[in-house]
Amino acid sequence: MIRHTVVFRLKHARGSKEEKAFLDHAKLLAKIPGVEKFEQLRQVSRKNDYTFGFSMEFADAAAYRGYDEHPEHVAFVRDWWNRQVEAFLEIDYERL
């Protein structure tokens, strides 16, 4: 199992219509084959300056590659993520 996580900060003001549109559009990622347990999360810690997180799981490396290369994911990164995310940190985990 691979758990794919990303924490990020958007360029938009908190509560703005642009923020809402980004988060609403990101929900399409949950429909890509292989994605399990998709979550959108709000950061509450003051230990960093990220505001949101996405988390999802994949059965194995092949499922994760399929997601990463899927046309809907590629389009989301190109059309939404790269244009609206100010900073991010991506971490992918495997169980020990």
Biopython code that builds the backbone (N, CA, C, O; Angstrom):
import numpy as np
from Bio.PDB.StructureBuilder import StructureBuilder

atoms = [
    (1, "MET", "N", (0.848, -1.186, 0.000)),
    (1, "MET", "CA", (0.000, 0.000, 0.000)),
    (1, "MET", "C", (0.886, 1.239, 0.000)),
    (1, "MET", "O", (1.906, 1.294, 0.688)),
    (2, "ILE", "N", (0.484, 2.218, -0.774)),
    (2, "ILE", "CA", (1.151, 3.514, -0.787)),
    (2, "ILE", "C", (0.144, 4.575, -0.362)),
    (2, "ILE", "O", (-0.962, 4.649, -0.898)),
    (3, "ARG", "N", (0.538, 5.391, 0.602)),
    (3, "ARG", "CA", (-0.278, 6.538, 1.000)),
    (3, "ARG", "C", (0.390, 7.787, 0.423)),
    (3, "ARG", "O", (1.529, 8.113, 0.759)),
    (4, "HIS", "N", (-0.333, 8.466, -0.438)),
    (4, "HIS", "CA", (0.141, 9.683, -1.102)),
    (4, "HIS", "C", (-0.462, 10.872, -0.363)),
    (4, "HIS", "O", (-1.683, 10.985, -0.245)),
    (5, "THR", "N", (0.400, 11.757, 0.134)),
    (5, "THR", "CA", (-0.077, 12.939, 0.845)),
    (5, "THR", "C", (0.596, 14.179, 0.287)),
    (5, "THR", "O", (1.729, 14.132, -0.194)),
    (6, "VAL", "N", (-0.113, 15.273, 0.358)),
    (6, "VAL", "CA", (0.446, 16.558, -0.034)),
    (6, "VAL", "C", (-0.185, 17.623, 0.862)),
    (6, "VAL", "O", (-1.400, 17.650, 1.056)),
    (7, "VAL", "N", (0.657, 18.493, 1.399)),
    (7, "VAL", "CA", (0.175, 19.663, 2.135)),
    (7, "VAL", "C", (0.523, 20.879, 1.299)),
    (7, "VAL", "O", (1.557, 20.908, 0.631)),
    (8, "PHE", "N", (-0.348, 21.892, 1.336)),
    (8, "PHE", "CA", (-0.145, 23.016, 0.423)),
    (8, "PHE", "C", (-0.820, 24.283, 0.915)),
    (8, "PHE", "O", (-1.651, 24.276, 1.823)),
    (9, "ARG", "N", (-0.423, 25.365, 0.274)),
    (9, "ARG", "CA", (-1.010, 26.682, 0.518)),
    (9, "ARG", "C", (-1.392, 27.253, -0.838)),
    (9, "ARG", "O", (-0.590, 27.254, -1.771)),
    (10, "LEU", "N", (-2.612, 27.732, -0.936)),
    (10, "LEU", "CA", (-3.096, 28.339, -2.177)),
    (10, "LEU", "C", (-2.726, 29.812, -2.248)),
    (10, "LEU", "O", (-2.419, 30.436, -1.233)),
    (11, "LYS", "N", (-2.758, 30.354, -3.441)),
    (11, "LYS", "CA", (-2.490, 31.773, -3.668)),
    (11, "LYS", "C", (-3.687, 32.639, -3.282)),
    (11, "LYS", "O", (-3.569, 33.862, -3.206)),
    (12, "HIS", "N", (-4.828, 32.014, -3.040)),
    (12, "HIS", "CA", (-6.085, 32.730, -2.819)),
    (12, "HIS", "C", (-6.340, 33.023, -1.344)),
    (12, "HIS", "O", (-5.796, 32.365, -0.457)),
    (13, "ALA", "N", (-7.167, 34.013, -1.111)),
    (13, "ALA", "CA", (-7.578, 34.351, 0.248)),
    (13, "ALA", "C", (-8.429, 33.226, 0.845)),
    (13, "ALA", "O", (-9.182, 32.553, 0.141)),
    (14, "ARG", "N", (-8.292, 33.046, 2.138)),
    (14, "ARG", "CA", (-9.091, 32.029, 2.823)),
    (14, "ARG", "C", (-10.580, 32.337, 2.664)),
    (14, "ARG", "O", (-11.030, 33.465, 2.866)),
    (15, "GLY", "N", (-11.328, 31.296, 2.294)),
    (15, "GLY", "CA", (-12.768, 31.439, 2.123)),
    (15, "GLY", "C", (-13.193, 32.060, 0.803)),
    (15, "GLY", "O", (-14.382, 32.299, 0.594)),
    (16, "SER", "N", (-12.263, 32.322, -0.079)),
    (16, "SER", "CA", (-12.594, 32.966, -1.353)),
    (16, "SER", "C", (-13.287, 31.986, -2.295)),
    (16, "SER", "O", (-13.237, 30.771, -2.103)),
    (17, "LYS", "N", (-13.928, 32.538, -3.305)),
    (17, "LYS", "CA", (-14.583, 31.691, -4.297)),
    (17, "LYS", "C", (-13.547, 30.896, -5.093)),
    (17, "LYS", "O", (-13.834, 29.788, -5.546)),
    (18, "GLU", "N", (-12.352, 31.452, -5.264)),
    (18, "GLU", "CA", (-11.283, 30.733, -5.961)),
    (18, "GLU", "C", (-10.817, 29.515, -5.154)),
    (18, "GLU", "O", (-10.576, 28.443, -5.709)),
    (19, "GLU", "N", (-10.697, 29.701, -3.847)),
    (19, "GLU", "CA", (-10.335, 28.579, -2.977)),
    (19, "GLU", "C", (-11.386, 27.480, -3.070)),
    (19, "GLU", "O", (-11.051, 26.305, -3.218)),
    (20, "LYS", "N", (-12.633, 27.854, -2.983)),
    (20, "LYS", "CA", (-13.716, 26.869, -3.063)),
    (20, "LYS", "C", (-13.710, 26.145, -4.410)),
    (20, "LYS", "O", (-13.877, 24.927, -4.460)),
    (21, "ALA", "N", (-13.521, 26.884, -5.490)),
    (21, "ALA", "CA", (-13.498, 26.274, -6.822)),
    (21, "ALA", "C", (-12.358, 25.268, -6.931)),
    (21, "ALA", "O", (-12.545, 24.183, -7.483)),
    (22, "PHE", "N", (-11.184, 25.609, -6.415)),
    (22, "PHE", "CA", (-10.042, 24.699, -6.453)),
    (22, "PHE", "C", (-10.365, 23.418, -5.686)),
    (22, "PHE", "O", (-10.177, 22.319, -6.207)),
    (23, "LEU", "N", (-10.844, 23.552, -4.465)),
    (23, "LEU", "CA", (-11.139, 22.373, -3.640)),
    (23, "LEU", "C", (-12.258, 21.534, -4.250)),
    (23, "LEU", "O", (-12.196, 20.305, -4.214)),
    (24, "ASP", "N", (-13.266, 22.173, -4.801)),
    (24, "ASP", "CA", (-14.351, 21.432, -5.458)),
    (24, "ASP", "C", (-13.823, 20.668, -6.668)),
    (24, "ASP", "O", (-14.162, 19.501, -6.865)),
    (25, "HIS", "N", (-13.006, 21.314, -7.468)),
    (25, "HIS", "CA", (-12.480, 20.666, -8.667)),
    (25, "HIS", "C", (-11.556, 19.501, -8.300)),
    (25, "HIS", "O", (-11.522, 18.492, -9.004)),
    (26, "ALA", "N", (-10.820, 19.636, -7.219)),
    (26, "ALA", "CA", (-9.885, 18.582, -6.800)),
    (26, "ALA", "C", (-10.594, 17.286, -6.433)),
    (26, "ALA", "O", (-9.973, 16.223, -6.436)),
    (27, "LYS", "N", (-11.862, 17.355, -6.121)),
    (27, "LYS", "CA", (-12.609, 16.139, -5.763)),
    (27, "LYS", "C", (-12.647, 15.137, -6.911)),
    (27, "LYS", "O", (-12.888, 13.951, -6.685)),
    (28, "LEU", "N", (-12.412, 15.598, -8.144)),
    (28, "LEU", "CA", (-12.398, 14.679, -9.281)),
    (28, "LEU", "C", (-11.260, 13.666, -9.154)),
    (28, "LEU", "O", (-11.329, 12.588, -9.744)),
    (29, "LEU", "N", (-10.223, 13.997, -8.398)),
    (29, "LEU", "CA", (-9.103, 13.069, -8.217)),
    (29, "LEU", "C", (-9.558, 11.766, -7.578)),
    (29, "LEU", "O", (-8.987, 10.710, -7.850)),
    (30, "ALA", "N", (-10.574, 11.830, -6.736)),
    (30, "ALA", "CA", (-11.088, 10.637, -6.051)),
    (30, "ALA", "C", (-11.700, 9.635, -7.026)),
    (30, "ALA", "O", (-11.837, 8.458, -6.692)),
    (31, "LYS", "N", (-12.064, 10.076, -8.204)),
    (31, "LYS", "CA", (-12.722, 9.213, -9.183)),
    (31, "LYS", "C", (-11.741, 8.524, -10.134)),
    (31, "LYS", "O", (-12.138, 7.683, -10.940)),
    (32, "ILE", "N", (-10.472, 8.883, -10.035)),
    (32, "ILE", "CA", (-9.469, 8.267, -10.903)),
    (32, "ILE", "C", (-9.254, 6.826, -10.447)),
    (32, "ILE", "O", (-9.118, 6.577, -9.249)),
    (33, "PRO", "N", (-9.221, 5.877, -11.376)),
    (33, "PRO", "CA", (-9.047, 4.468, -10.995)),
    (33, "PRO", "C", (-7.794, 4.263, -10.131)),
    (33, "PRO", "O", (-6.723, 4.802, -10.411)),
    (34, "GLY", "N", (-7.971, 3.470, -9.083)),
    (34, "GLY", "CA", (-6.878, 3.153, -8.174)),
    (34, "GLY", "C", (-6.855, 3.990, -6.918)),
    (34, "GLY", "O", (-6.227, 3.600, -5.934)),
    (35, "VAL", "N", (-7.525, 5.140, -6.924)),
    (35, "VAL", "CA", (-7.538, 6.012, -5.747)),
    (35, "VAL", "C", (-8.476, 5.430, -4.698)),
    (35, "VAL", "O", (-9.630, 5.111, -4.984)),
    (36, "GLU", "N", (-7.963, 5.298, -3.480)),
    (36, "GLU", "CA", (-8.755, 4.833, -2.343)),
    (36, "GLU", "C", (-8.611, 5.845, -1.203)),
    (36, "GLU", "O", (-7.571, 6.488, -1.058)),
    (37, "LYS", "N", (-9.648, 5.973, -0.413)),
    (37, "LYS", "CA", (-9.624, 6.785, 0.820)),
    (37, "LYS", "C", (-9.165, 8.223, 0.577)),
    (37, "LYS", "O", (-8.361, 8.754, 1.342)),
    (38, "PHE", "N", (-9.664, 8.842, -0.467)),
    (38, "PHE", "CA", (-9.323, 10.236, -0.761)),
    (38, "PHE", "C", (-9.900, 11.145, 0.315)),
    (38, "PHE", "O", (-11.071, 11.029, 0.678)),
    (39, "GLU", "N", (-9.064, 12.054, 0.823)),
    (39, "GLU", "CA", (-9.514, 13.025, 1.818)),
    (39, "GLU", "C", (-8.953, 14.400, 1.486)),
    (39, "GLU", "O", (-7.817, 14.537, 1.032)),
    (40, "GLN", "N", (-9.771, 15.404, 1.724)),
    (40, "GLN", "CA", (-9.307, 16.791, 1.716)),
    (40, "GLN", "C", (-9.283, 17.215, 3.179)),
    (40, "GLN", "O", (-10.239, 16.981, 3.919)),
    (41, "LEU", "N", (-8.183, 17.840, 3.590)),
    (41, "LEU", "CA", (-7.971, 18.160, 5.001)),
    (41, "LEU", "C", (-7.590, 19.627, 5.160)),
    (41, "LEU", "O", (-6.960, 20.221, 4.285)),
    (42, "ARG", "N", (-7.988, 20.199, 6.300)),
    (42, "ARG", "CA", (-7.590, 21.569, 6.627)),
    (42, "ARG", "C", (-6.520, 21.501, 7.709)),
    (42, "ARG", "O", (-6.705, 20.833, 8.726)),
    (43, "GLN", "N", (-5.422, 22.178, 7.497)),
    (43, "GLN", "CA", (-4.314, 22.239, 8.451)),
    (43, "GLN", "C", (-4.734, 23.068, 9.665)),
    (43, "GLN", "O", (-5.287, 24.156, 9.506)),
    (44, "VAL", "N", (-4.479, 22.572, 10.865)),
    (44, "VAL", "CA", (-4.834, 23.304, 12.077)),
    (44, "VAL", "C", (-3.626, 23.634, 12.948)),
    (44, "VAL", "O", (-3.741, 24.425, 13.884)),
    (45, "SER", "N", (-2.487, 23.048, 12.659)),
    (45, "SER", "CA", (-1.282, 23.287, 13.455)),
    (45, "SER", "C", (-0.664, 24.629, 13.110)),
    (45, "SER", "O", (-0.750, 25.093, 11.972)),
    (46, "ARG", "N", (-0.043, 25.247, 14.101)),
    (46, "ARG", "CA", (0.693, 26.493, 13.868)),
    (46, "ARG", "C", (2.172, 26.220, 13.618)),
    (46, "ARG", "O", (2.975, 27.151, 13.566)),
    (47, "LYS", "N", (2.533, 24.958, 13.465)),
    (47, "LYS", "CA", (3.936, 24.581, 13.295)),
    (47, "LYS", "C", (4.427, 24.753, 11.861)),
    (47, "LYS", "O", (5.625, 24.636, 11.605)),
    (48, "ASN", "N", (3.526, 25.027, 10.927)),
    (48, "ASN", "CA", (3.920, 25.305, 9.547)),
    (48, "ASN", "C", (2.876, 26.233, 8.934)),
    (48, "ASN", "O", (1.846, 26.512, 9.548)),
    (49, "ASP", "N", (3.144, 26.701, 7.740)),
    (49, "ASP", "CA", (2.235, 27.676, 7.132)),
    (49, "ASP", "C", (1.418, 27.116, 5.969)),
    (49, "ASP", "O", (0.914, 27.874, 5.140)),
    (50, "TYR", "N", (1.288, 25.785, 5.908)),
    (50, "TYR", "CA", (0.399, 25.182, 4.919)),
    (50, "TYR", "C", (-1.037, 25.270, 5.441)),
    (50, "TYR", "O", (-1.259, 25.347, 6.649)),
    (51, "THR", "N", (-2.002, 25.259, 4.533)),
    (51, "THR", "CA", (-3.398, 25.409, 4.946)),
    (51, "THR", "C", (-4.273, 24.200, 4.644)),
    (51, "THR", "O", (-5.303, 24.011, 5.291)),
    (52, "PHE", "N", (-3.880, 23.375, 3.669)),
    (52, "PHE", "CA", (-4.693, 22.231, 3.277)),
    (52, "PHE", "C", (-3.833, 20.999, 3.069)),
    (52, "PHE", "O", (-2.612, 21.081, 2.933)),
    (53, "GLY", "N", (-4.498, 19.866, 3.048)),
    (53, "GLY", "CA", (-3.824, 18.627, 2.701)),
    (53, "GLY", "C", (-4.748, 17.732, 1.916)),
    (53, "GLY", "O", (-5.966, 17.779, 2.090)),
    (54, "PHE", "N", (-4.181, 16.924, 1.060)),
    (54, "PHE", "CA", (-4.889, 15.841, 0.389)),
    (54, "PHE", "C", (-4.192, 14.557, 0.792)),
    (54, "PHE", "O", (-2.967, 14.513, 0.905)),
    (55, "SER", "N", (-4.969, 13.527, 1.006)),
    (55, "SER", "CA", (-4.428, 12.212, 1.329)),
    (55, "SER", "C", (-5.228, 11.176, 0.555)),
    (55, "SER", "O", (-6.447, 11.285, 0.416)),
    (56, "MET", "N", (-4.516, 10.165, 0.052)),
    (56, "MET", "CA", (-5.182, 9.069, -0.653)),
    (56, "MET", "C", (-4.288, 7.849, -0.581)),
    (56, "MET", "O", (-3.091, 7.955, -0.312)),
    (57, "GLU", "N", (-4.871, 6.701, -0.822)),
    (57, "GLU", "CA", (-4.113, 5.458, -0.777)),
    (57, "GLU", "C", (-4.235, 4.719, -2.099)),
    (57, "GLU", "O", (-5.203, 4.875, -2.843)),
    (58, "PHE", "N", (-3.209, 3.901, -2.366)),
    (58, "PHE", "CA", (-3.156, 3.061, -3.562)),
    (58, "PHE", "C", (-2.751, 1.662, -3.140)),
    (58, "PHE", "O", (-1.944, 1.497, -2.225)),
    (59, "ALA", "N", (-3.296, 0.664, -3.791)),
    (59, "ALA", "CA", (-3.017, -0.729, -3.432)),
    (59, "ALA", "C", (-1.543, -1.060, -3.588)),
    (59, "ALA", "O", (-0.990, -1.836, -2.809)),
    (60, "ASP", "N", (-0.900, -0.465, -4.606)),
    (60, "ASP", "CA", (0.506, -0.782, -4.872)),
    (60, "ASP", "C", (1.113, 0.290, -5.769)),
    (60, "ASP", "O", (0.442, 1.246, -6.159)),
    (61, "ALA", "N", (2.401, 0.114, -6.092)),
    (61, "ALA", "CA", (3.112, 1.094, -6.904)),
    (61, "ALA", "C", (2.508, 1.236, -8.304)),
    (61, "ALA", "O", (2.497, 2.330, -8.868)),
    (62, "ALA", "N", (2.013, 0.147, -8.858)),
    (62, "ALA", "CA", (1.403, 0.208, -10.190)),
    (62, "ALA", "C", (0.140, 1.076, -10.171)),
    (62, "ALA", "O", (-0.087, 1.856, -11.096)),
    (63, "ALA", "N", (-0.671, 0.947, -9.135)),
    (63, "ALA", "CA", (-1.875, 1.766, -9.016)),
    (63, "ALA", "C", (-1.506, 3.237, -8.861)),
    (63, "ALA", "O", (-2.163, 4.110, -9.428)),
    (64, "TYR", "N", (-0.459, 3.509, -8.096)),
    (64, "TYR", "CA", (-0.012, 4.890, -7.916)),
    (64, "TYR", "C", (0.504, 5.474, -9.237)),
    (64, "TYR", "O", (0.177, 6.613, -9.573)),
    (65, "ARG", "N", (1.298, 4.719, -9.982)),
    (65, "ARG", "CA", (1.777, 5.176, -11.291)),
    (65, "ARG", "C", (0.614, 5.445, -12.236)),
    (65, "ARG", "O", (0.618, 6.431, -12.974)),
    (66, "GLY", "N", (-0.392, 4.555, -12.209)),
    (66, "GLY", "CA", (-1.557, 4.753, -13.057)),
    (66, "GLY", "C", (-2.262, 6.063, -12.758)),
    (66, "GLY", "O", (-2.694, 6.766, -13.671)),
    (67, "TYR", "N", (-2.376, 6.389, -11.481)),
    (67, "TYR", "CA", (-2.970, 7.660, -11.063)),
    (67, "TYR", "C", (-2.106, 8.832, -11.524)),
    (67, "TYR", "O", (-2.605, 9.797, -12.101)),
    (68, "ASP", "N", (-0.808, 8.733, -11.261)),
    (68, "ASP", "CA", (0.110, 9.828, -11.574)),
    (68, "ASP", "C", (0.118, 10.151, -13.067)),
    (68, "ASP", "O", (0.280, 11.308, -13.456)),
    (69, "GLU", "N", (-0.056, 9.127, -13.898)),
    (69, "GLU", "CA", (-0.026, 9.302, -15.350)),
    (69, "GLU", "C", (-1.417, 9.482, -15.966)),
    (69, "GLU", "O", (-1.531, 9.747, -17.163)),
    (70, "HIS", "N", (-2.463, 9.341, -15.169)),
    (70, "HIS", "CA", (-3.833, 9.426, -15.689)),
    (70, "HIS", "C", (-4.089, 10.824, -16.270)),
    (70, "HIS", "O", (-3.692, 11.820, -15.664)),
    (71, "PRO", "N", (-4.743, 10.911, -17.428)),
    (71, "PRO", "CA", (-4.989, 12.208, -18.073)),
    (71, "PRO", "C", (-5.713, 13.222, -17.182)),
    (71, "PRO", "O", (-5.430, 14.416, -17.270)),
    (72, "GLU", "N", (-6.632, 12.780, -16.336)),
    (72, "GLU", "CA", (-7.342, 13.726, -15.462)),
    (72, "GLU", "C", (-6.409, 14.296, -14.391)),
    (72, "GLU", "O", (-6.511, 15.473, -14.044)),
    (73, "HIS", "N", (-5.509, 13.474, -13.870)),
    (73, "HIS", "CA", (-4.539, 13.967, -12.897)),
    (73, "HIS", "C", (-3.559, 14.928, -13.560)),
    (73, "HIS", "O", (-3.275, 15.999, -13.022)),
    (74, "VAL", "N", (-3.048, 14.555, -14.710)),
    (74, "VAL", "CA", (-2.111, 15.415, -15.450)),
    (74, "VAL", "C", (-2.764, 16.771, -15.742)),
    (74, "VAL", "O", (-2.130, 17.813, -15.577)),
    (75, "ALA", "N", (-4.023, 16.757, -16.174)),
    (75, "ALA", "CA", (-4.735, 18.007, -16.475)),
    (75, "ALA", "C", (-4.966, 18.831, -15.212)),
    (75, "ALA", "O", (-4.847, 20.056, -15.243)),
    (76, "PHE", "N", (-5.296, 18.173, -14.101)),
    (76, "PHE", "CA", (-5.500, 18.902, -12.844)),
    (76, "PHE", "C", (-4.211, 19.600, -12.428)),
    (76, "PHE", "O", (-4.236, 20.772, -12.052)),
    (77, "VAL", "N", (-3.101, 18.902, -12.490)),
    (77, "VAL", "CA", (-1.811, 19.504, -12.114)),
    (77, "VAL", "C", (-1.500, 20.687, -13.028)),
    (77, "VAL", "O", (-1.104, 21.753, -12.556)),
    (78, "ARG", "N", (-1.675, 20.502, -14.317)),
    (78, "ARG", "CA", (-1.366, 21.550, -15.286)),
    (78, "ARG", "C", (-2.297, 22.760, -15.155)),
    (78, "ARG", "O", (-1.832, 23.900, -15.130)),
    (79, "ASP", "N", (-3.588, 22.520, -15.072)),
    (79, "ASP", "CA", (-4.576, 23.597, -15.176)),
    (79, "ASP", "C", (-4.979, 24.219, -13.846)),
    (79, "ASP", "O", (-5.430, 25.364, -13.814)),
    (80, "TRP", "N", (-4.824, 23.490, -12.755)),
    (80, "TRP", "CA", (-5.254, 23.981, -11.448)),
    (80, "TRP", "C", (-4.086, 24.102, -10.477)),
    (80, "TRP", "O", (-3.805, 25.180, -9.954)),
    (81, "TRP", "N", (-3.408, 22.976, -10.244)),
    (81, "TRP", "CA", (-2.351, 22.938, -9.235)),
    (81, "TRP", "C", (-1.232, 23.936, -9.551)),
    (81, "TRP", "O", (-0.921, 24.787, -8.718)),
    (82, "ASN", "N", (-0.638, 23.849, -10.702)),
    (82, "ASN", "CA", (0.506, 24.700, -11.038)),
    (82, "ASN", "C", (0.160, 26.181, -11.057)),
    (82, "ASN", "O", (1.036, 27.021, -10.852)),
    (83, "ARG", "N", (-1.073, 26.508, -11.293)),
    (83, "ARG", "CA", (-1.492, 27.907, -11.383)),
    (83, "ARG", "C", (-1.945, 28.491, -10.048)),
    (83, "ARG", "O", (-1.876, 29.703, -9.845)),
    (84, "GLN", "N", (-2.412, 27.625, -9.128)),
    (84, "GLN", "CA", (-3.053, 28.159, -7.933)),
    (84, "GLN", "C", (-2.374, 27.801, -6.614)),
    (84, "GLN", "O", (-2.706, 28.377, -5.579)),
    (85, "VAL", "N", (-1.442, 26.873, -6.633)),
    (85, "VAL", "CA", (-0.753, 26.476, -5.405)),
    (85, "VAL", "C", (0.516, 27.295, -5.265)),
    (85, "VAL", "O", (1.345, 27.356, -6.173)),
    (86, "GLU", "N", (0.646, 27.922, -4.109)),
    (86, "GLU", "CA", (1.794, 28.781, -3.836)),
    (86, "GLU", "C", (2.999, 27.982, -3.311)),
    (86, "GLU", "O", (4.140, 28.266, -3.677)),
    (87, "ALA", "N", (2.742, 26.994, -2.462)),
    (87, "ALA", "CA", (3.808, 26.167, -1.888)),
    (87, "ALA", "C", (3.215, 24.827, -1.498)),
    (87, "ALA", "O", (2.034, 24.735, -1.164)),
    (88, "PHE", "N", (4.055, 23.765, -1.542)),
    (88, "PHE", "CA", (3.560, 22.451, -1.148)),
    (88, "PHE", "C", (4.706, 21.541, -0.741)),
    (88, "PHE", "O", (5.877, 21.797, -1.021)),
    (89, "LEU", "N", (4.316, 20.470, -0.068)),
    (89, "LEU", "CA", (5.234, 19.396, 0.293)),
    (89, "LEU", "C", (4.505, 18.095, 0.043)),
    (89, "LEU", "O", (3.406, 17.881, 0.556)),
    (90, "GLU", "N", (5.111, 17.229, -0.739)),
    (90, "GLU", "CA", (4.512, 15.925, -1.082)),
    (90, "GLU", "C", (5.298, 14.828, -0.392)),
    (90, "GLU", "O", (6.529, 14.815, -0.423)),
    (91, "ILE", "N", (4.574, 13.904, 0.231)),
    (91, "ILE", "CA", (5.198, 12.755, 0.876)),
    (91, "ILE", "C", (4.405, 11.508, 0.524)),
    (91, "ILE", "O", (3.180, 11.484, 0.641)),
    (92, "ASP", "N", (5.110, 10.480, 0.093)),
    (92, "ASP", "CA", (4.488, 9.202, -0.235)),
    (92, "ASP", "C", (5.066, 8.143, 0.706)),
    (92, "ASP", "O", (6.282, 8.014, 0.844)),
    (93, "TYR", "N", (4.185, 7.399, 1.341)),
    (93, "TYR", "CA", (4.585, 6.435, 2.362)),
    (93, "TYR", "C", (4.249, 5.008, 1.945)),
    (93, "TYR", "O", (3.288, 4.760, 1.217)),
    (94, "GLU", "N", (5.074, 4.075, 2.433)),
    (94, "GLU", "CA", (4.753, 2.654, 2.433)),
    (94, "GLU", "C", (4.775, 2.188, 3.873)),
    (94, "GLU", "O", (5.537, 2.712, 4.685)),
    (95, "ARG", "N", (3.951, 1.213, 4.198)),
    (95, "ARG", "CA", (3.993, 0.656, 5.561)),
    (95, "ARG", "C", (5.294, -0.087, 5.791)),
    (95, "ARG", "O", (5.833, -0.709, 4.875)),
    (96, "LEU", "N", (5.793, -0.023, 7.004)),
    (96, "LEU", "CA", (6.996, -0.768, 7.381)),
    (96, "LEU", "C", (6.644, -2.198, 7.724)),
    (96, "LEU", "O", (7.525, -2.985, 8.067)),
]
sb = StructureBuilder()
sb.init_structure("model")
sb.init_model(0)
sb.init_chain("A")
sb.init_seg("    ")
for serial, (resi, resn, name, xyz) in enumerate(atoms, 1):
    if name == "N":
        sb.init_residue(resn, " ", resi, " ")
    sb.init_atom(name, np.array(xyz, "f"), 0.0, 1.0, " ", f" {name:<3s}", serial, name[0])
structure = sb.get_structure()
